[in-house]
Amino acid sequence: QVQLVESGGGLVQPGGSLRLSCAASGFAFSRYSMSWYRQAPGKERELVASITAGSTTDYADSVKGRCIISRDNTKNFIYLQMNSLKPEDTAVYYCNLALGSLNYWGQGTQVTVSS
């Protein structure tokens, strides 16, 4: 079965950096687009970044220029490098696989940006 496991979150000061990782298994990883979402308390889950099987990337306007999504098809990992972090980046970050109408999610990793 599909399994997505996020890691790399933590507490960081404004302006700092983090690299989130998602370990994927249970499907043909290299054939599918993958995404990072985030959800802050009281808010809906929102798309942060996505990467296609061909490594084409897309970003939410709120993180464009500060975040880079990448994938390693030999290890079945996706990453989100986050730089110049802001307090409004505070959220639980989730790895996502969308297969038609089905969505698969990891358990999430907490990112807190605070001074």
C-alpha positions as CSV (number, residue, x, y, z in Angstrom):
1,Q,0.0,0.0,0.0
2,V,1.0,3.6,-0.5
3,Q,3.0,5.0,2.4
4,L,4.3,8.6,2.7
5,V,6.4,9.6,5.7
6,E,7.5,13.2,6.3
7,S,10.5,14.3,8.3
8,G,12.7,17.4,8.8
9,G,10.4,19.8,10.5
10,G,11.2,21.7,13.6
11,L,11.5,25.1,15.3
12,V,13.4,27.8,13.3
13,Q,13.9,31.5,13.7
14,P,12.5,33.9,11.0
15,G,15.0,34.0,8.1
16,G,16.2,30.5,8.8
17,S,16.0,27.4,6.6
18,L,14.7,23.8,6.8
19,R,14.7,20.9,4.4
20,L,11.7,18.6,4.6
21,S,11.8,15.1,3.3
22,C,9.2,12.6,2.3
23,A,9.9,8.9,1.9
24,A,7.5,7.2,-0.5
25,S,6.7,3.6,-1.0
26,G,4.0,1.3,-2.3
27,F,3.8,2.7,-5.8
28,A,5.8,3.4,-8.9
29,F,7.2,6.6,-7.5
30,S,9.0,7.8,-10.6
31,R,5.9,7.8,-12.7
32,Y,3.8,10.3,-10.6
33,S,3.7,13.9,-9.7
34,M,4.1,14.7,-6.0
35,S,3.2,17.7,-3.9
36,W,3.8,19.4,-0.6
37,Y,0.8,20.9,1.2
38,R,0.6,22.7,4.5
39,Q,-2.1,23.4,7.1
40,A,-2.1,26.0,9.8
41,P,-4.4,25.9,12.8
42,G,-8.0,26.9,11.8
43,K,-7.1,27.1,8.1
44,E,-7.6,24.8,5.1
45,R,-4.8,22.7,3.8
46,E,-3.1,24.6,0.9
47,L,-0.8,23.5,-1.9
48,V,2.8,24.7,-1.4
49,A,4.7,23.1,-4.3
50,S,4.4,20.3,-6.8
51,I,6.8,18.4,-9.0
52,T,5.9,16.2,-12.0
53,A,7.4,12.9,-13.0
54,G,9.6,14.9,-15.4
55,S,10.7,17.2,-12.6
56,T,8.7,20.3,-13.7
57,T,8.0,22.3,-10.6
58,D,5.3,24.8,-9.5
59,Y,4.9,26.9,-6.4
60,A,2.4,28.8,-4.5
61,D,2.9,32.6,-4.8
62,S,3.5,32.8,-1.0
63,V,6.6,30.7,-1.2
64,K,7.9,31.4,-4.7
65,G,11.6,32.3,-4.6
66,R,12.0,30.9,-1.1
67,C,11.3,27.2,-1.6
68,I,12.6,24.5,-3.9
69,I,10.9,21.2,-4.4
70,S,13.0,18.3,-5.7
71,R,12.8,14.5,-6.1
72,D,15.3,11.6,-6.1
73,N,13.8,8.8,-8.1
74,T,16.6,6.4,-7.0
75,K,15.6,6.8,-3.4
76,N,11.9,7.5,-3.7
77,F,12.2,10.7,-1.9
78,I,10.8,14.2,-2.4
79,Y,12.2,17.3,-0.7
80,L,11.2,20.8,0.1
81,Q,14.1,23.2,0.8
82,M,12.6,26.2,2.6
83,N,14.7,29.4,3.0
84,S,14.0,32.8,4.4
85,L,11.3,31.4,6.5
86,K,8.5,33.6,7.9
87,P,6.2,33.2,10.8
88,E,3.3,32.7,8.4
89,D,5.1,29.6,7.1
90,T,4.2,27.9,10.4
91,A,2.1,24.9,9.7
92,V,2.0,21.1,9.5
93,Y,3.5,20.1,6.2
94,Y,2.2,17.1,4.3
95,C,3.5,15.0,1.4
96,N,0.8,14.2,-1.1
97,L,0.2,11.8,-3.9
98,A,-2.9,12.3,-6.1
99,L,-4.1,9.5,-8.3
100,G,-7.2,10.7,-10.0
101,S,-9.8,11.3,-7.3
102,L,-7.7,9.5,-4.7
103,N,-5.3,11.4,-2.4
104,Y,-2.7,9.9,-0.2
105,W,-1.2,11.8,2.7
106,G,1.6,11.3,5.1
107,Q,1.2,12.1,8.8
108,G,2.8,15.5,8.5
109,T,5.8,17.3,10.0
110,Q,5.5,20.4,12.1
111,V,7.3,23.6,11.0
112,T,7.3,26.4,13.5
113,V,8.9,29.8,12.6
114,S,9.2,31.9,15.7
115,S,11.7,34.2,17.3
